[in-house]
Amino acid sequence: SDPRFGSLVTCVGLFLVPTIFAGMVSPYAIRIIVKDRESSGHDAGYLYFISTLGSSFGTLVTAFYLVLLFEVNTILMAAIGVSVILGSLGAIMNPGRE
C-alpha cells in the first residue's frame, strides 16, 4: 500500500548482490598484500586509506562534473569497464596468487 515499499524492494534487489561482492574486495585485497604479521595493521590501514580517498574522489567528481557531461548509463558502463580492465591487469600481473 505504501509506494515507498516498492522502491525499497527494487533498490535492495538491484544493489544487494553488487554490494556483497564489493564488500568482499577489501578483505581479500588485504590478504593478498599482507606479507607478515608485523606489517598487517599498516598494510590494512594503507589499503583502507586509498579506498576511502578513491571513493571520496569518485563521488565528488561524479556528482559535480561527470553527470553534467555524460548520461548516467555512460558513466556506469565506463566505471564497469575500468573495473574489468584493472581486475584483468591484476590477474595477469599475479597469475600464481590465489
C-alpha positions as CSV (number, residue, x, y, z in Angstrom):
1,S,0.0,0.0,0.0
2,D,2.9,2.3,0.6
3,P,4.6,3.3,-2.7
4,R,8.0,3.6,-1.0
5,F,7.9,-0.2,-0.2
6,G,8.2,-1.0,-4.0
7,S,11.1,1.4,-4.3
8,L,12.8,-0.2,-1.3
9,V,12.4,-3.7,-2.6
10,T,13.7,-2.7,-6.1
11,C,16.7,-1.0,-4.6
12,V,17.5,-4.0,-2.4
13,G,17.1,-6.2,-5.5
14,L,19.4,-4.1,-7.6
15,F,22.1,-3.3,-5.1
16,L,22.3,-6.2,-2.7
17,V,24.4,-8.6,-4.7
18,P,26.8,-5.9,-6.1
19,T,27.2,-4.6,-2.5
20,I,28.0,-8.0,-1.2
21,F,30.7,-8.6,-3.8
22,A,32.1,-5.1,-3.3
23,G,32.4,-5.8,0.4
24,M,34.4,-8.9,-0.3
25,V,37.1,-7.0,-2.2
26,S,38.9,-5.2,0.7
27,P,39.4,-8.3,3.0
28,Y,40.7,-10.3,0.0
29,A,43.0,-7.5,-1.0
30,I,44.4,-7.2,2.5
31,R,45.0,-11.0,2.4
32,I,47.0,-10.5,-0.8
33,I,49.1,-7.5,0.2
34,V,50.0,-8.6,3.8
35,K,53.4,-10.2,3.8
36,D,53.9,-10.8,7.5
37,R,52.0,-10.2,10.8
38,E,54.1,-7.3,11.9
39,S,53.1,-5.1,8.9
40,S,49.5,-6.3,8.7
41,G,48.0,-3.3,10.5
42,H,50.0,-0.8,8.4
43,D,49.1,-2.6,5.2
44,A,45.4,-2.8,6.1
45,G,45.3,0.9,7.1
46,Y,47.0,1.9,3.9
47,L,44.6,-0.1,1.8
48,Y,41.6,1.5,3.6
49,F,43.1,5.0,3.3
50,I,43.5,4.5,-0.5
51,S,40.0,3.0,-0.8
52,T,38.4,5.9,1.2
53,L,40.3,8.5,-0.8
54,G,39.2,6.9,-4.1
55,S,35.6,6.7,-3.0
56,S,35.5,10.3,-2.0
57,F,37.2,11.5,-5.1
58,G,35.0,9.3,-7.3
59,T,31.8,10.6,-5.6
60,L,32.8,14.3,-5.9
61,V,33.9,14.1,-9.5
62,T,30.8,12.1,-10.5
63,A,28.4,14.4,-8.6
64,F,29.9,17.7,-9.7
65,Y,31.3,17.0,-13.2
66,L,30.5,13.7,-14.8
67,V,26.7,13.9,-14.5
68,L,26.8,17.2,-16.2
69,L,28.9,15.9,-19.1
70,F,27.6,12.4,-19.7
71,E,24.5,10.3,-19.2
72,V,24.4,8.1,-16.1
73,N,24.4,4.9,-18.2
74,T,27.6,6.1,-20.0
75,I,29.2,6.8,-16.6
76,L,28.2,3.4,-15.3
77,M,29.5,1.5,-18.3
78,A,32.8,3.4,-18.2
79,A,33.2,2.5,-14.4
80,I,32.4,-1.1,-15.2
81,G,34.9,-1.1,-18.0
82,V,37.6,0.4,-15.8
83,S,36.9,-2.1,-13.1
84,V,37.1,-5.0,-15.5
85,I,40.4,-3.7,-17.0
86,L,42.0,-3.2,-13.6
87,G,40.9,-6.6,-12.4
88,S,42.2,-8.3,-15.5
89,L,45.5,-6.5,-15.2
90,G,45.7,-7.6,-11.6
91,A,45.0,-11.2,-12.6
92,I,47.6,-11.1,-15.4
93,M,50.3,-9.5,-13.2
94,N,49.9,-12.1,-10.4
95,P,48.9,-15.3,-12.1
96,G,50.2,-17.6,-9.3
97,R,48.4,-15.8,-6.4
98,E,45.2,-17.4,-5.0
